[in-house]
């Protein structure tokens, strides 16, 4: 169990965060400069906060008001730095064994062998870091960090030094490893895919503050505000006004239309008619209605809209369509109202490159109300 409350003032920046975590993988996610790595440095004892407390498994590591600061070497934490920071003059086995220097030689050898086997490094034990690939260096750094059996493992963007294909490959391996540790793991990243695949709990940082925290599915599925939605990369954050907020659905006036969104049964949205509201339209859930078939089926096609595809962006396997409604007034997002995402095959079958006038439908579940603004 880890309990963090930190306040630290730097020129032009203030870190002021508080969060807790159990034996799980906690991901600190946010843009560069948000305070994620600074938090990790405070947890490790490399930086001392101005105020607050850091408590791990009931032991106080930092409490400036009480004059408590446990030095890094006494915290029994594992730390993997962004660049791995392997010792270039030591072999793989010697790097892994570095944190075991205070243990008896037989135990040190046994534990080193265990970690080398766990990290699939036995055949590389006599090599030096300069002779390893990026993925191999990462495994050595992880092995060195977990060899002393730390209470908490801190990972500062452990995949950032790798190229994209290798990063994707190693995500699954890293996830299996950290889950198998059965202890608190704190991971820093600004890659949302990495945060989602590796973490159990997501803590969103922005400008030195925590803007939302919770299980990853909850945070990514129900952002607390338009700002959080944009922070996690959600597209189609648009604004309208409330027509009616019922127990099961919310009606919203938007660009000359009335659209319906599902109202959350666990945290229902409530607002008076006429209140300004922000909502998200999931681009992958917007459906283009085929013109070679009988008109839209009311049972399956909801929130019908007419408009024009004003631009299309080719991503190789998918296309992003910029769609502008046939409605008076300026579009919601500059030159368009919503983005629509379709697979390459759909783009070709519907001949979207030639035909730009479409009717689309949006299921109620594709619209998510973020709250009044």
C-alpha positions as CSV (number, residue, x, y, z in Angstrom):
1,X,0.0,0.0,0.0
2,X,1.3,3.4,-0.9
3,X,-0.1,6.8,0.2
4,X,1.2,9.9,-1.6
5,X,0.6,13.5,-0.8
6,X,3.2,15.9,-2.3
7,X,3.6,19.6,-2.6
8,X,6.7,21.1,-4.2
9,X,7.3,24.6,-5.6
10,X,9.7,25.1,-8.4
11,X,10.3,28.2,-10.6
12,X,7.3,28.4,-12.9
13,X,5.8,25.1,-11.7
14,X,4.1,23.7,-8.6
15,X,3.5,20.0,-7.9
16,X,0.5,19.4,-5.7
17,X,-0.8,15.9,-5.9
18,X,-2.4,13.2,-3.6
19,X,-3.3,9.6,-4.4
20,X,-3.2,6.1,-3.0
21,X,-2.7,2.6,-4.5
22,X,-2.6,-1.0,-3.3
23,X,-0.9,-4.0,-4.8
24,X,-1.6,-3.1,-8.4
25,X,0.0,-1.4,-11.4
26,X,-0.6,2.4,-11.1
27,X,0.0,4.5,-14.2
28,X,0.8,8.1,-14.0
29,X,-0.3,9.5,-17.3
30,X,-0.1,13.0,-18.8
31,X,1.9,15.3,-21.0
32,X,5.5,16.0,-20.6
33,X,6.2,18.5,-17.8
34,X,3.1,17.5,-15.9
35,X,5.0,16.3,-12.8
36,X,5.0,12.6,-13.3
37,X,8.7,11.9,-13.2
38,X,9.1,14.4,-10.4
39,X,6.6,12.4,-8.3
40,X,8.6,9.3,-9.0
41,X,11.8,11.0,-7.8
42,X,10.1,12.0,-4.6
43,X,8.9,8.5,-4.0
44,X,12.4,7.2,-4.5
45,X,13.9,9.8,-2.2
46,X,16.0,11.4,-4.9
47,X,14.0,14.7,-4.5
48,X,12.6,16.0,-1.2
49,X,9.1,17.6,-1.3
50,X,8.4,20.9,0.5
51,X,5.3,19.4,2.2
52,X,3.2,16.3,2.4
53,X,3.8,12.6,3.2
54,X,5.0,9.5,1.4
55,X,4.0,6.3,3.2
56,X,4.7,2.8,1.9
57,X,3.2,-0.2,3.7
58,X,2.7,1.9,6.8
59,X,6.3,3.2,6.9
60,X,6.7,7.0,6.6
61,X,9.4,7.8,4.0
62,X,8.8,11.6,3.8
63,X,7.1,14.0,6.2
64,X,8.8,17.4,6.1
65,X,6.6,18.7,8.9
66,X,7.9,16.0,11.2
67,X,11.5,16.2,9.9
68,X,11.4,12.7,8.3
69,X,13.3,11.9,5.2
70,X,14.4,8.3,4.6
71,X,17.4,8.3,2.2
72,X,17.0,6.4,-1.2
73,X,19.2,3.5,-0.2
74,X,17.1,2.8,2.9
75,X,13.7,2.8,1.1
76,X,14.0,-0.7,-0.5
77,X,12.4,0.4,-3.7
78,X,13.2,-0.7,-7.3
79,X,13.7,2.0,-9.9
80,X,14.0,1.7,-13.6
81,X,15.2,5.0,-15.2
82,X,14.2,6.2,-18.7
83,X,17.7,5.4,-20.2
84,X,18.0,2.3,-18.0
85,X,21.3,3.6,-16.4
86,X,23.1,0.3,-16.7
87,X,26.7,0.2,-15.5
88,X,28.7,-0.1,-18.7
89,X,31.7,-1.7,-17.0
90,X,29.7,-4.5,-15.5
91,X,28.4,-7.6,-17.2
92,X,24.7,-8.5,-17.3
93,X,25.0,-10.8,-14.3
94,X,27.0,-8.1,-12.4
95,X,24.4,-5.5,-13.2
96,X,21.6,-7.7,-12.0
97,X,23.5,-8.6,-8.8
98,X,24.4,-4.9,-8.0
99,X,21.5,-4.4,-5.5
100,X,22.4,-7.7,-3.7
101,X,25.9,-6.5,-2.5
102,X,24.9,-6.7,1.2
103,X,23.8,-10.3,1.0
104,X,25.9,-13.5,1.6
105,X,27.7,-14.6,-1.6
106,X,25.7,-17.9,-1.9
107,X,22.4,-16.1,-1.7
108,X,23.6,-13.4,-4.1
109,X,24.5,-16.0,-6.7
110,X,21.3,-17.9,-6.2
111,X,19.1,-14.8,-6.6
112,X,21.1,-13.6,-9.6
113,X,20.5,-17.0,-11.3
114,X,16.8,-16.8,-10.6
115,X,16.5,-13.3,-12.1
116,X,18.5,-14.2,-15.1
117,X,16.3,-17.1,-15.8
118,X,13.1,-15.1,-15.1
119,X,14.2,-12.4,-17.5
120,X,15.5,-14.9,-20.2
121,X,19.0,-13.5,-19.8
122,X,21.0,-16.6,-19.0
123,X,22.8,-16.7,-22.4
124,X,23.7,-13.1,-22.0
125,X,25.1,-13.2,-18.5
126,X,28.7,-12.5,-19.5
127,X,27.9,-9.7,-22.0
128,X,28.2,-6.0,-21.4
129,X,25.4,-3.4,-22.0
130,X,27.0,-2.1,-25.2
131,X,26.6,-5.6,-26.6
132,X,22.9,-5.8,-26.0
133,X,19.8,-4.7,-28.0
134,X,17.4,-2.1,-26.5
135,X,15.0,-4.8,-25.5
136,X,17.7,-6.8,-23.8
137,X,19.0,-3.7,-21.9
138,X,15.4,-3.1,-20.7
139,X,15.2,-6.6,-19.3
140,X,18.6,-6.2,-17.5
141,X,17.4,-2.9,-16.0
142,X,14.2,-4.6,-14.8
143,X,16.1,-7.6,-13.5
144,X,18.4,-5.3,-11.5
145,X,15.4,-3.4,-10.0
146,X,13.5,-6.5,-8.9
147,X,16.5,-8.6,-7.7
148,X,16.4,-7.2,-4.1
149,X,12.7,-7.9,-4.0
150,X,11.6,-4.3,-3.5
151,X,8.4,-3.2,-1.7
152,X,7.5,-1.0,-4.7
153,X,8.8,-0.9,-8.2
154,X,9.1,2.5,-10.0
155,X,9.2,2.5,-13.8
156,X,10.0,5.9,-15.5
157,X,8.9,5.4,-19.1
158,X,10.6,2.1,-19.4
159,X,9.7,1.6,-23.1
160,X,10.5,5.1,-24.3
161,X,14.0,4.3,-25.5
162,X,12.7,1.5,-27.8
163,X,11.5,1.8,-31.4
164,X,7.7,1.5,-32.0
165,X,7.6,-2.2,-33.1
166,X,9.8,-3.4,-30.3
167,X,7.8,-1.3,-27.8
168,X,4.6,-3.0,-28.8
169,X,6.2,-6.4,-28.5
170,X,7.6,-5.8,-25.1
171,X,4.4,-4.3,-23.6
172,X,2.9,-7.8,-23.1
173,X,6.1,-9.1,-21.6
174,X,6.3,-6.2,-19.2
175,X,2.7,-6.6,-18.2
176,X,3.2,-10.2,-17.4
177,X,6.2,-9.4,-15.3
178,X,4.8,-6.6,-13.2
179,X,1.5,-8.5,-12.6
180,X,3.5,-11.5,-11.4
181,X,5.3,-9.3,-8.8
182,X,2.1,-8.9,-6.8
183,X,3.1,-5.6,-5.3
184,X,2.7,-1.9,-6.0
185,X,4.2,-0.9,-9.4
186,X,4.2,2.8,-10.3
187,X,4.6,3.4,-14.0
188,X,5.1,6.8,-15.7
189,X,4.2,7.2,-19.3
190,X,2.7,9.7,-21.8
191,X,1.7,6.9,-24.2
192,X,-2.0,6.2,-23.7
193,X,-1.8,2.7,-25.3
194,X,1.0,1.9,-22.9
195,X,-0.9,3.2,-19.9
196,X,-4.0,1.2,-20.8
197,X,-2.2,-2.1,-21.6
198,X,0.2,-2.0,-18.6
199,X,-1.8,-0.4,-15.8
200,X,-4.7,-1.3,-13.6
201,X,-5.3,2.1,-12.1
202,X,-4.9,5.3,-14.0
203,X,-3.9,8.7,-12.5
204,X,-4.1,11.6,-14.9
205,X,-1.6,14.5,-14.4
206,X,-1.9,17.9,-15.9
207,X,0.2,21.0,-14.9
208,X,1.2,19.4,-11.5
209,X,-2.3,18.4,-10.5
210,X,-4.2,15.1,-10.5
211,X,-7.3,15.8,-12.7
212,X,-8.8,12.3,-12.4
213,X,-7.9,8.9,-11.0
214,X,-9.5,5.5,-10.9
215,X,-9.6,2.1,-12.6
216,X,-8.4,2.5,-16.2
217,X,-11.7,1.4,-17.7
218,X,-13.6,4.0,-15.7
219,X,-11.2,6.9,-16.4
220,X,-11.0,6.2,-20.1
221,X,-14.6,5.3,-20.5
222,X,-16.0,8.2,-18.4
223,X,-13.7,11.2,-18.4
224,X,-14.7,13.7,-15.7
225,X,-14.5,16.8,-17.9
226,X,-13.9,18.0,-21.4
227,X,-10.3,18.9,-20.4
228,X,-9.8,15.3,-19.3
229,X,-11.4,13.9,-22.5
230,X,-8.9,15.9,-24.5
231,X,-6.0,14.9,-22.3
232,X,-6.6,11.2,-23.0
233,X,-7.0,11.9,-26.7
234,X,-10.7,11.7,-27.2
235,X,-11.9,13.3,-30.4
236,X,-15.2,14.9,-31.1
237,X,-15.6,16.8,-27.8
238,X,-18.4,19.2,-28.7
239,X,-21.0,21.4,-27.0
240,X,-24.8,21.7,-27.0
241,X,-27.6,22.6,-24.7
242,X,-29.7,20.3,-22.6
243,X,-33.3,19.6,-23.8
244,X,-34.2,17.0,-21.3
245,X,-32.3,14.8,-18.8
246,X,-34.3,11.7,-18.1
247,X,-33.2,8.7,-16.0
248,X,-32.3,6.6,-19.1
249,X,-31.2,9.2,-21.6
250,X,-30.2,12.8,-22.2
251,X,-31.6,14.9,-25.1
252,X,-29.2,17.6,-26.4
253,X,-29.8,20.4,-28.9
254,X,-26.7,20.5,-31.1
255,X,-26.2,22.3,-34.5
256,X,-29.9,22.5,-35.3
257,X,-30.6,18.8,-34.3
258,X,-31.7,17.0,-31.2
259,X,-29.5,14.1,-30.4
260,X,-29.9,11.5,-27.6
261,X,-27.2,10.0,-25.3
262,X,-27.5,7.2,-22.8
263,X,-27.6,8.5,-19.2
264,X,-25.3,6.7,-16.8
265,X,-27.2,4.4,-14.4
266,X,-24.4,4.7,-11.8
267,X,-23.7,8.4,-12.0
268,X,-26.7,9.9,-13.8
269,X,-26.4,13.3,-15.4
270,X,-28.8,15.9,-14.1
271,X,-29.3,19.4,-15.5
272,X,-32.1,21.9,-16.2
273,X,-33.2,22.4,-19.8
274,X,-31.1,25.1,-21.6
275,X,-28.0,24.3,-19.6
276,X,-24.8,24.2,-21.8
277,X,-23.4,20.7,-21.9
278,X,-20.3,19.0,-23.4
279,X,-20.4,15.6,-24.8
280,X,-18.2,13.2,-26.8
281,X,-19.1,11.4,-30.0
282,X,-17.0,8.2,-30.4
283,X,-15.7,8.4,-34.0
284,X,-15.5,4.6,-34.5
285,X,-19.2,4.3,-33.5
286,X,-20.6,6.7,-36.2
287,X,-22.2,4.7,-39.0
288,X,-22.5,5.8,-42.6
289,X,-25.9,4.6,-44.0
290,X,-25.6,2.7,-47.3
291,X,-27.4,4.2,-50.2
292,X,-27.9,0.9,-52.0
293,X,-30.4,-0.3,-49.4
294,X,-33.9,0.7,-48.2
295,X,-33.9,3.7,-45.8
296,X,-32.5,3.6,-42.3
297,X,-34.0,1.1,-39.9
298,X,-35.4,3.0,-36.9
299,X,-34.6,0.1,-34.6
300,X,-30.8,0.3,-35.4
301,X,-30.2,3.8,-36.7
302,X,-30.5,6.6,-34.1
303,X,-29.5,10.2,-34.1
304,X,-29.8,10.5,-37.9
305,X,-27.8,13.4,-39.4
306,X,-27.1,14.6,-43.0
307,X,-23.9,16.2,-44.1
308,X,-20.8,16.3,-46.2
309,X,-17.3,14.7,-45.9
310,X,-15.1,17.7,-46.2
311,X,-11.8,15.9,-45.9
312,X,-10.5,12.3,-45.4
313,X,-7.2,11.2,-43.8
314,X,-5.6,7.9,-44.8
315,X,-4.0,6.0,-41.9
316,X,-3.2,2.9,-44.0
317,X,-5.7,0.4,-42.4
318,X,-8.3,3.1,-41.5
319,X,-9.6,6.4,-42.7
320,X,-10.6,9.4,-40.6
321,X,-13.5,11.3,-42.3
322,X,-14.1,14.9,-41.3
323,X,-17.9,15.4,-41.5
324,X,-19.7,18.7,-41.6
325,X,-23.5,18.8,-40.9
326,X,-26.0,20.3,-43.3
327,X,-26.9,23.0,-40.7
328,X,-26.6,26.7,-40.5
329,X,-23.9,28.3,-38.4
330,X,-20.2,27.5,-37.9
331,X,-19.2,23.8,-37.5
332,X,-18.3,22.5,-34.0
333,X,-14.6,22.0,-34.7
334,X,-13.4,24.6,-37.1
335,X,-14.1,23.3,-40.6
336,X,-16.0,20.2,-39.5
337,X,-18.4,18.9,-36.8
338,X,-17.3,15.4,-36.1
339,X,-14.6,12.9,-37.1
340,X,-15.7,9.5,-38.3
341,X,-13.4,6.5,-38.3
342,X,-13.9,3.7,-40.9
343,X,-11.8,0.7,-41.9
344,X,-10.0,0.8,-45.3
345,X,-12.4,-1.9,-46.7
346,X,-15.5,0.1,-45.8
347,X,-14.0,3.2,-47.4
348,X,-13.5,1.2,-50.6
349,X,-16.8,-0.6,-50.7
350,X,-18.8,2.6,-50.1
351,X,-16.7,4.5,-52.6
352,X,-16.3,7.3,-50.1
353,X,-13.5,8.8,-52.2
354,X,-16.0,9.7,-54.9
355,X,-19.2,10.2,-52.9
356,X,-19.0,12.9,-50.2
357,X,-22.7,13.4,-49.3
358,X,-23.9,11.1,-46.6
359,X,-26.5,10.3,-43.9
360,X,-25.0,9.0,-40.7
361,X,-26.4,7.6,-37.5
362,X,-25.0,7.5,-34.0
363,X,-26.2,5.0,-31.4
364,X,-27.0,6.6,-28.1
365,X,-24.2,4.7,-26.6
366,X,-21.7,6.5,-28.9
367,X,-22.5,9.7,-27.2
368,X,-21.1,10.3,-23.7
369,X,-22.2,13.3,-21.7
370,X,-19.2,15.0,-19.9
371,X,-21.2,17.5,-17.9
372,X,-22.3,21.1,-18.0
373,X,-19.8,23.8,-19.0
